[in-house]
């Protein structure tokens, strides 16, 4: 590449303050990409949707369902403690268990597509939030214990729905 071609490739950005080098063969490759027909575009989008659904519907390890149910119930029970460290600690454990398991499965941030499962997860989160709202370390414990049990039961129902939908 000669000096003249280097000078031709150099572009200035931000009013000439930052140099930006762009190779001429990159531009020519980018400009030579052909247009897709509508049928090809539709097929490509269908393939993307199918692959995303397959990733999101990857079966979870069976042990993860009861662990998550127990951790969510324990998370609700932290409302009875006068410690924010316990609340944050259980939250960190829940996130860590699920992210580490997801990485080992190859799907760390994928949410399942099963609407029944997602509804049960949302209802479980609502029970945890209500437990945190009504929980008082010096008050009665029964509402928080009842909400923690509901959290575990609702999540377990969702787990059965998810398990059945991914193990066909």
Z-matrix of the N, CA and C atoms (Angstrom, degrees):
N
C 1 1.443
C 2 1.523 1 107.37
N 3 1.296 2 117.33 1 121.84
C 4 1.458 3 121.42 2 -177.45
C 5 1.515 4 112.45 3 -85.18
N 6 1.322 5 115.27 4 174.83
C 7 1.464 6 121.42 5 -178.39
C 8 1.519 7 110.83 6 -64.27
N 9 1.295 8 117.85 7 -37.45
C 10 1.462 9 120.85 8 179.78
C 11 1.516 10 112.15 9 -64.38
N 12 1.369 11 117.78 10 -39.35
C 13 1.462 12 119.79 11 -179.38
C 14 1.533 13 110.65 12 -73.68
N 15 1.343 14 117.96 13 -30.75
C 16 1.461 15 120.46 14 175.52
C 17 1.516 16 109.62 15 -65.99
N 18 1.307 17 116.37 16 -43.11
C 19 1.459 18 119.65 17 179.13
C 20 1.519 19 110.47 18 -64.41
N 21 1.328 20 117.60 19 -33.01
C 22 1.459 21 120.29 20 -179.89
C 23 1.521 22 111.68 21 -73.06
N 24 1.327 23 118.32 22 -25.00
C 25 1.461 24 121.71 23 -177.87
C 26 1.526 25 112.75 24 -85.84
N 27 1.298 26 118.73 25 -16.66
C 28 1.452 27 121.98 26 -173.17
C 29 1.523 28 110.01 27 -80.87
N 30 1.337 29 115.30 28 126.98
C 31 1.457 30 121.85 29 177.08
C 32 1.519 31 107.76 30 -122.71
N 33 1.295 32 116.89 31 148.62
C 34 1.459 33 120.28 32 177.84
C 35 1.513 34 109.39 33 -110.11
N 36 1.328 35 114.74 34 138.56
C 37 1.462 36 120.24 35 178.96
C 38 1.514 37 108.95 36 -122.82
N 39 1.324 38 116.94 37 170.05
C 40 1.465 39 122.92 38 -178.80
C 41 1.524 40 110.62 39 50.76
N 42 1.297 41 115.16 40 56.59
C 43 1.467 42 123.20 41 177.79
C 44 1.519 43 112.10 42 56.03
N 45 1.324 44 117.05 43 36.61
C 46 1.453 45 120.96 44 174.90
C 47 1.512 46 114.89 45 83.81
N 48 1.338 47 118.91 46 9.66
C 49 1.461 48 120.60 47 -177.52
C 50 1.523 49 113.33 48 -84.33
N 51 1.334 50 116.62 49 -37.74
C 52 1.459 51 119.79 50 -175.93
C 53 1.522 52 110.19 51 -113.21
N 54 1.317 53 118.25 52 125.30
C 55 1.464 54 119.08 53 176.82
C 56 1.525 55 110.26 54 -75.11
N 57 1.315 56 116.42 55 145.64
C 58 1.451 57 122.43 56 179.47
C 59 1.522 58 106.84 57 -135.35
N 60 1.314 59 116.37 58 119.20
C 61 1.453 60 120.56 59 -178.26
C 62 1.512 61 109.02 60 -100.23
N 63 1.287 62 116.77 61 130.65
C 64 1.446 63 121.93 62 -179.48
C 65 1.523 64 107.87 63 -130.91
N 66 1.308 65 116.69 64 120.44
C 67 1.450 66 119.89 65 -179.54
C 68 1.519 67 109.80 66 -72.41
N 69 1.314 68 116.00 67 138.60
C 70 1.460 69 120.17 68 -175.96
C 71 1.523 70 111.74 69 -67.14
N 72 1.350 71 119.01 70 -30.35
C 73 1.463 72 118.99 71 -179.48
C 74 1.532 73 110.90 72 -71.48
N 75 1.324 74 118.48 73 -27.07
C 76 1.461 75 121.02 74 175.75
C 77 1.515 76 110.35 75 -64.68
N 78 1.306 77 116.34 76 -43.68
C 79 1.455 78 120.86 77 179.27
C 80 1.520 79 110.41 78 -63.31
N 81 1.332 80 117.17 79 -42.44
C 82 1.454 81 118.89 80 -177.36
C 83 1.529 82 111.11 81 -68.46
N 84 1.331 83 118.22 82 -34.42
C 85 1.465 84 120.62 83 177.43
C 86 1.523 85 109.86 84 -68.07
N 87 1.317 86 116.64 85 -43.11
C 88 1.453 87 120.19 86 -178.89
C 89 1.523 88 111.16 87 -64.82
N 90 1.297 89 117.18 88 -35.80
C 91 1.454 90 120.33 89 -178.17
C 92 1.520 91 112.78 90 -77.54
N 93 1.331 92 117.48 91 -15.66
C 94 1.455 93 119.65 92 -176.99
C 95 1.529 94 112.62 93 -95.33
N 96 1.317 95 117.95 94 4.54
C 97 1.460 96 119.82 95 176.98
C 98 1.522 97 107.86 96 -68.78
N 99 1.320 98 115.25 97 126.40
C 100 1.459 99 119.54 98 -177.23
C 101 1.522 100 111.93 99 -76.85
N 102 1.302 101 115.07 100 164.39
C 103 1.466 102 120.87 101 178.18
C 104 1.524 103 109.37 102 -83.67
N 105 1.321 104 115.43 103 144.20
C 106 1.454 105 121.09 104 176.63
C 107 1.520 106 109.57 105 -86.35
N 108 1.311 107 114.68 106 147.29
C 109 1.457 108 118.39 107 172.18
C 110 1.525 109 107.64 108 -78.08
N 111 1.313 110 119.02 109 160.75
C 112 1.467 111 120.41 110 177.98
C 113 1.530 112 113.14 111 -57.26
N 114 1.305 113 117.47 112 -35.80
C 115 1.470 114 120.95 113 179.36
C 116 1.530 115 110.75 114 -66.98
N 117 1.348 116 116.39 115 -41.73
C 118 1.469 117 119.99 116 178.06
C 119 1.521 118 111.02 117 -65.49
N 120 1.313 119 117.02 118 -39.92
C 121 1.460 120 120.76 119 178.84
C 122 1.520 121 110.56 120 -64.83
N 123 1.326 122 117.66 121 -42.44
C 124 1.461 123 122.36 122 178.86
C 125 1.530 124 110.70 123 -62.18
N 126 1.321 125 116.77 124 -43.11
C 127 1.459 126 121.84 125 178.63
C 128 1.521 127 110.93 126 -63.58
N 129 1.324 128 116.77 127 -43.06
C 130 1.467 129 120.62 128 179.47
C 131 1.524 130 110.89 129 -63.39
N 132 1.327 131 117.57 130 -41.71
C 133 1.464 132 120.83 131 178.42
C 134 1.519 133 111.40 132 -67.13
N 135 1.319 134 117.81 133 -37.78
C 136 1.465 135 120.80 134 176.89
C 137 1.527 136 110.65 135 -64.41
N 138 1.328 137 116.72 136 -39.29
C 139 1.457 138 120.66 137 178.11
C 140 1.530 139 110.85 138 -64.11
N 141 1.317 140 116.64 139 -41.65
C 142 1.469 141 120.67 140 178.79
C 143 1.521 142 109.93 141 -62.16
N 144 1.323 143 117.20 142 -45.27
C 145 1.464 144 121.67 143 179.86
C 146 1.523 145 110.94 144 -61.78
N 147 1.338 146 116.53 145 -42.63
C 148 1.467 147 120.70 146 -179.99
C 149 1.524 148 111.41 147 -63.82
N 150 1.322 149 117.14 148 -42.31
C 151 1.461 150 120.91 149 -179.92
C 152 1.527 151 110.74 150 -67.74
N 153 1.335 152 117.53 151 -42.77
C 154 1.464 153 119.95 152 178.19
C 155 1.522 154 110.95 153 -61.73
N 156 1.315 155 117.64 154 -41.59
C 157 1.466 156 120.78 155 179.20
C 158 1.534 157 110.09 156 -64.95
N 159 1.320 158 117.33 157 -39.75
C 160 1.464 159 120.31 158 178.88
C 161 1.522 160 110.89 159 -63.47
N 162 1.326 161 116.99 160 -39.68
C 163 1.471 162 120.38 161 178.48
C 164 1.527 163 110.22 162 -67.44
N 165 1.322 164 116.64 163 -44.76
C 166 1.462 165 120.40 164 -177.98
C 167 1.522 166 112.75 165 -68.76
N 168 1.326 167 117.35 166 -25.29
C 169 1.460 168 121.07 167 -179.65
C 170 1.521 169 112.73 168 -100.01
N 171 1.311 170 117.12 169 22.51
C 172 1.457 171 120.90 170 175.63
C 173 1.530 172 108.61 171 -66.26
N 174 1.326 173 117.87 172 130.67
C 175 1.472 174 119.70 173 -179.73
C 176 1.528 175 111.88 174 -62.96
N 177 1.317 176 115.16 175 141.47
C 178 1.459 177 121.35 176 176.83
C 179 1.526 178 109.39 177 -88.62
N 180 1.328 179 117.01 178 156.12
C 181 1.468 180 118.96 179 172.50
C 182 1.532 181 109.14 180 -62.16
N 183 1.309 182 116.95 181 141.33
C 184 1.467 183 121.38 182 -175.83
C 185 1.530 184 111.44 183 -61.27
N 186 1.320 185 117.95 184 -33.97
C 187 1.466 186 120.53 185 -177.63
C 188 1.524 187 112.75 186 -67.49
N 189 1.340 188 117.77 187 -20.19
C 190 1.462 189 120.79 188 -176.75
C 191 1.532 190 112.26 189 -69.96
N 192 1.323 191 117.74 190 -31.41
C 193 1.462 192 120.53 191 -178.33
C 194 1.536 193 112.43 192 -63.09
N 195 1.338 194 119.91 193 -54.39
C 196 1.473 195 118.08 194 179.69
C 197 1.531 196 113.40 195 -68.01
N 198 1.326 197 116.90 196 -30.86
C 199 1.470 198 119.48 197 177.30
C 200 1.523 199 109.65 198 -63.86
N 201 1.335 200 117.18 199 -45.52
C 202 1.460 201 120.24 200 178.75
C 203 1.524 202 111.41 201 -64.32
N 204 1.331 203 118.10 202 -41.09
C 205 1.471 204 121.08 203 178.73
C 206 1.530 205 110.44 204 -61.24
N 207 1.326 206 116.83 205 -44.16
C 208 1.471 207 120.59 206 179.78
C 209 1.523 208 111.28 207 -67.06
N 210 1.326 209 116.76 208 -42.08
C 211 1.469 210 119.70 209 179.51
C 212 1.523 211 111.73 210 -65.25
N 213 1.328 212 117.27 211 -38.92
C 214 1.464 213 119.71 212 178.40
C 215 1.528 214 111.15 213 -67.00
N 216 1.336 215 117.54 214 -39.87
C 217 1.467 216 120.27 215 176.57
C 218 1.524 217 110.38 216 -64.36
N 219 1.317 218 116.98 217 -41.55
C 220 1.463 219 121.05 218 177.25
C 221 1.525 220 110.98 219 -64.16
N 222 1.318 221 115.90 220 -36.84
C 223 1.463 222 121.20 221 177.03
C 224 1.529 223 110.16 222 -61.77
N 225 1.326 224 117.28 223 -41.51
C 226 1.467 225 120.79 224 177.04
C 227 1.530 226 110.69 225 -65.23
N 228 1.321 227 116.67 226 -37.46
C 229 1.474 228 120.52 227 -178.38
C 230 1.524 229 113.30 228 -70.74
N 231 1.319 230 117.70 229 -15.61
C 232 1.468 231 118.70 230 177.96
C 233 1.531 232 111.44 231 -65.43
N 234 1.332 233 116.94 232 -12.92
C 235 1.466 234 120.16 233 176.70
C 236 1.523 235 111.33 234 -65.89
N 237 1.336 236 117.39 235 -21.18
C 238 1.466 237 121.02 236 179.11
C 239 1.521 238 112.64 237 -82.63
N 240 1.298 239 116.78 238 -10.14
C 241 1.462 240 121.18 239 -179.69
C 242 1.525 241 109.80 240 -97.27
N 243 1.288 242 114.47 241 153.36
C 244 1.461 243 119.50 242 178.25
C 245 1.527 244 109.96 243 -99.25
N 246 1.327 245 115.45 244 39.76
C 247 1.456 246 120.20 245 -174.91
C 248 1.527 247 110.14 246 -134.21
N 249 1.305 248 116.02 247 119.60
C 250 1.462 249 120.69 248 174.64
C 251 1.523 250 110.48 249 -74.69
N 252 1.327 251 117.24 250 -21.99
C 253 1.465 252 120.59 251 178.52
C 254 1.531 253 110.54 252 -64.55
N 255 1.331 254 117.04 253 -38.89
C 256 1.466 255 120.39 254 177.81
C 257 1.527 256 110.27 255 -65.25
N 258 1.323 257 115.91 256 -42.97
C 259 1.469 258 121.15 257 178.32
C 260 1.523 259 110.36 258 -59.08
N 261 1.319 260 116.80 259 -50.51
C 262 1.460 261 121.06 260 -179.10
C 263 1.525 262 112.05 261 -68.29
N 264 1.327 263 116.34 262 -35.48
C 265 1.464 264 120.40 263 179.76
C 266 1.524 265 111.71 264 -64.78
N 267 1.336 266 117.31 265 -46.42
C 268 1.468 267 120.31 266 178.79
C 269 1.532 268 110.36 267 -65.48
N 270 1.335 269 116.64 268 -39.58
C 271 1.463 270 119.86 269 177.36
C 272 1.527 271 110.27 270 -59.86
N 273 1.315 272 117.13 271 -43.15
C 274 1.466 273 121.13 272 179.43
C 275 1.528 274 111.28 273 -64.73
N 276 1.320 275 116.88 274 -38.94
C 277 1.469 276 120.24 275 178.91
C 278 1.528 277 110.40 276 -65.59
N 279 1.333 278 117.24 277 -42.40
C 280 1.469 279 120.73 278 178.80
C 281 1.528 280 110.21 279 -59.51
N 282 1.318 281 116.50 280 -48.00
C 283 1.463 282 120.32 281 -179.67
C 284 1.522 283 110.31 282 -64.42
N 285 1.321 284 117.32 283 -45.11
C 286 1.469 285 120.87 284 -177.40
C 287 1.529 286 111.72 285 -62.32
N 288 1.329 287 117.31 286 -46.48
C 289 1.467 288 120.33 287 -179.02
C 290 1.525 289 110.45 288 -59.57
N 291 1.324 290 116.42 289 -44.95
C 292 1.462 291 119.41 290 -176.54
C 293 1.522 292 112.80 291 -73.16
N 294 1.315 293 118.18 292 -38.17
C 295 1.469 294 119.99 293 179.74
C 296 1.530 295 110.54 294 -70.99
N 297 1.310 296 117.38 295 -43.46
C 298 1.470 297 119.85 296 179.51
C 299 1.524 298 110.43 297 -63.48
N 300 1.320 299 116.55 298 -43.50
C 301 1.469 300 120.01 299 177.41
C 302 1.527 301 110.24 300 -63.22
N 303 1.326 302 116.63 301 -41.22
C 304 1.461 303 120.25 302 177.97
C 305 1.519 304 112.30 303 -62.04
N 306 1.325 305 117.07 304 -41.34
C 307 1.469 306 119.63 305 177.70
C 308 1.519 307 110.88 306 -63.41
N 309 1.319 308 116.57 307 -40.16
C 310 1.469 309 119.03 308 179.80
C 311 1.521 310 111.89 309 -67.87
N 312 1.342 311 116.34 310 -28.37
C 313 1.468 312 120.64 311 177.21
C 314 1.520 313 111.43 312 -83.23
N 315 1.340 314 116.55 313 -18.13
C 316 1.453 315 120.70 314 -176.57
C 317 1.517 316 113.65 315 92.19
N 318 1.324 317 117.01 316 9.16
C 319 1.468 318 121.52 317 -179.29
C 320 1.531 319 110.19 318 -136.91
N 321 1.328 320 118.29 319 67.04
C 322 1.469 321 119.21 320 -171.76
C 323 1.521 322 116.02 321 -67.66
N 324 1.298 323 119.35 322 -28.24
C 325 1.466 324 120.16 323 -174.83
C 326 1.530 325 112.26 324 -122.11
N 327 1.308 326 117.82 325 14.24
C 328 1.464 327 121.04 326 -177.39
C 329 1.525 328 110.60 327 -82.42
N 330 1.331 329 116.13 328 128.36
C 331 1.459 330 121.20 329 173.94
C 332 1.518 331 109.08 330 -94.70
N 333 1.332 332 118.01 331 137.23
C 334 1.464 333 120.15 332 179.24
C 335 1.524 334 111.92 333 -61.39
N 336 1.325 335 116.09 334 157.86
C 337 1.458 336 120.77 335 -179.94
C 338 1.523 337 112.77 336 -92.24
N 339 1.314 338 118.55 337 -10.36
C 340 1.459 339 121.90 338 -177.30
C 341 1.525 340 109.72 339 -66.14
N 342 1.333 341 116.34 340 115.31
C 343 1.464 342 120.74 341 -176.19
C 344 1.519 343 112.42 342 -68.31
N 345 1.323 344 117.20 343 -33.68
C 346 1.460 345 120.24 344 177.31
C 347 1.525 346 110.92 345 -62.57
N 348 1.331 347 115.95 346 -42.99
C 349 1.462 348 120.35 347 178.18
C 350 1.527 349 110.74 348 -64.63
N 351 1.328 350 116.88 349 -46.20
C 352 1.464 351 120.07 350 -179.38
C 353 1.532 352 111.53 351 -62.97
N 354 1.326 353 117.08 352 -36.76
C 355 1.466 354 120.66 353 176.55
C 356 1.522 355 110.55 354 -64.87
N 357 1.324 356 117.04 355 -43.67
C 358 1.465 357 120.41 356 178.59
C 359 1.528 358 111.31 357 -64.31
N 360 1.316 359 117.57 358 -37.29
C 361 1.469 360 120.28 359 176.87
C 362 1.526 361 110.06 360 -64.43
N 363 1.327 362 117.19 361 -42.29
C 364 1.464 363 120.44 362 178.61
C 365 1.530 364 111.09 363 -64.58
N 366 1.318 365 117.30 364 -41.06
C 367 1.473 366 120.24 365 177.66
C 368 1.525 367 111.29 366 -66.76
N 369 1.313 368 117.35 367 -36.72
C 370 1.472 369 120.86 368 176.09
C 371 1.522 370 110.56 369 -63.82
N 372 1.324 371 115.87 370 -42.49
C 373 1.472 372 119.71 371 177.70
C 374 1.521 373 110.80 372 -63.91
N 375 1.321 374 116.86 373 -36.63
C 376 1.466 375 120.49 374 176.58
C 377 1.523 376 110.74 375 -63.92
N 378 1.326 377 117.15 376 -42.16
C 379 1.474 378 120.48 377 177.25
C 380 1.525 379 111.22 378 -62.07
N 381 1.319 380 117.24 379 -41.09
C 382 1.473 381 120.83 380 177.77
C 383 1.525 382 110.08 381 -63.61
N 384 1.321 383 116.88 382 -43.72
C 385 1.465 384 120.51 383 179.58
C 386 1.531 385 110.95 384 -63.71
N 387 1.331 386 117.04 385 -41.36
C 388 1.468 387 119.99 386 177.15
C 389 1.523 388 111.33 387 -64.68
N 390 1.333 389 116.94 388 -39.94
C 391 1.467 390 120.14 389 177.32
C 392 1.518 391 110.85 390 -61.25
N 393 1.323 392 116.54 391 -40.92
C 394 1.466 393 119.99 392 178.21
C 395 1.524 394 110.90 393 -67.29
N 396 1.331 395 117.01 394 -32.81
C 397 1.468 396 120.69 395 -178.95
C 398 1.525 397 112.03 396 -74.01
N 399 1.320 398 117.25 397 -40.31
C 400 1.473 399 119.62 398 -176.64
C 401 1.517 400 112.69 399 -93.06
N 402 1.320 401 116.49 400 -12.03
C 403 1.462 402 119.88 401 -176.99
C 404 1.517 403 112.81 402 -68.97
N 405 1.322 404 114.48 403 134.95
C 406 1.460 405 121.81 404 178.56
C 407 1.522 406 107.36 405 -144.91
N 408 1.322 407 118.26 406 120.21
C 409 1.463 408 119.63 407 -177.59
C 410 1.529 409 113.73 408 -57.29
N 411 1.311 410 117.97 409 -28.77
C 412 1.468 411 119.58 410 -179.12
C 413 1.531 412 112.02 411 -98.55
N 414 1.316 413 117.99 412 -1.89
C 415 1.460 414 122.02 413 -178.89
C 416 1.519 415 111.57 414 -97.06
N 417 1.329 416 115.66 415 -171.00
C 418 1.472 417 119.38 416 179.57
C 419 1.528 418 111.23 417 -68.12
N 420 1.318 419 114.98 418 142.38
C 421 1.468 420 120.25 419 -176.60
C 422 1.526 421 112.29 420 -90.27
N 423 1.330 422 118.40 421 -19.96
C 424 1.459 423 119.99 422 -170.94
C 425 1.524 424 114.36 423 -60.80
N 426 1.345 425 121.37 424 -36.83
C 427 1.473 426 117.30 425 178.79
C 428 1.536 427 112.90 426 -63.89
N 429 1.317 428 115.80 427 -38.37
C 430 1.473 429 119.74 428 -179.28
C 431 1.521 430 110.31 429 -70.44
N 432 1.323 431 117.00 430 -40.85
C 433 1.468 432 120.68 431 178.56
C 434 1.531 433 109.84 432 -64.20
N 435 1.328 434 116.85 433 -41.93
C 436 1.464 435 120.98 434 177.54
C 437 1.527 436 111.07 435 -62.40
N 438 1.325 437 117.37 436 -43.26
C 439 1.471 438 120.94 437 178.61
C 440 1.534 439 111.66 438 -67.77
N 441 1.334 440 117.25 439 -34.80
C 442 1.468 441 120.10 440 176.74
C 443 1.527 442 110.39 441 -66.11
N 444 1.332 443 116.35 442 -41.51
C 445 1.470 444 119.74 443 177.55
C 446 1.532 445 110.38 444 -65.04
N 447 1.336 446 116.41 445 -40.18
C 448 1.470 447 119.74 446 177.44
C 449 1.523 448 110.96 447 -63.90
N 450 1.329 449 116.45 448 -38.97
C 451 1.465 450 120.84 449 177.56
C 452 1.521 451 110.78 450 -57.87
N 453 1.332 452 116.15 451 -49.85
C 454 1.463 453 120.39 452 -178.67
C 455 1.528 454 111.20 453 -65.18
N 456 1.344 455 117.44 454 -41.05
C 457 1.465 456 120.56 455 -178.25
C 458 1.530 457 111.26 456 -67.37
N 459 1.313 458 116.65 457 -42.78
C 460 1.475 459 119.93 458 -179.48
C 461 1.524 460 110.37 459 -67.18
N 462 1.329 461 117.06 460 -43.79
C 463 1.461 462 119.32 461 178.93
C 464 1.525 463 110.27 462 -63.96
N 465 1.314 464 117.36 463 -38.37
C 466 1.473 465 120.50 464 178.97
C 467 1.520 466 111.30 465 -63.66
N 468 1.334 467 116.92 466 -38.50
C 469 1.465 468 120.54 467 175.83
C 470 1.533 469 109.98 468 -62.05
N 471 1.316 470 116.34 469 -45.25
C 472 1.457 471 120.24 470 176.51
C 473 1.516 472 112.64 471 -62.48
N 474 1.323 473 116.33 472 -34.50
C 475 1.463 474 120.52 473 178.45
C 476 1.519 475 111.27 474 -64.11
N 477 1.335 476 116.45 475 -40.70
C 478 1.462 477 120.13 476 177.42
C 479 1.533 478 109.82 477 -62.93
N 480 1.325 479 116.39 478 -43.24
C 481 1.460 480 119.99 479 178.49
C 482 1.530 481 111.44 480 -61.59
N 483 1.328 482 116.93 481 -43.05
C 484 1.465 483 120.87 482 179.75
C 485 1.519 484 110.80 483 -67.02
N 486 1.312 485 117.19 484 -43.47
C 487 1.450 486 121.44 485 -179.31
C 488 1.529 487 110.55 486 -59.90
N 489 1.332 488 115.84 487 -45.78
C 490 1.478 489 119.83 488 -178.95
C 491 1.532 490 111.80 489 -66.43
N 492 1.309 491 116.96 490 -34.83
C 493 1.467 492 118.85 491 -177.78
C 494 1.531 493 113.12 492 -76.47
N 495 1.313 494 117.80 493 -22.38
C 496 1.477 495 119.93 494 -178.41
C 497 1.507 496 113.45 495 -101.72
N 498 1.319 497 119.36 496 -7.58
C 499 1.460 498 121.77 497 -177.11
C 500 1.535 499 111.46 498 -111.10
N 501 1.309 500 117.64 499 40.32
C 502 1.469 501 120.08 500 -179.06
C 503 1.486 502 111.84 501 -80.34
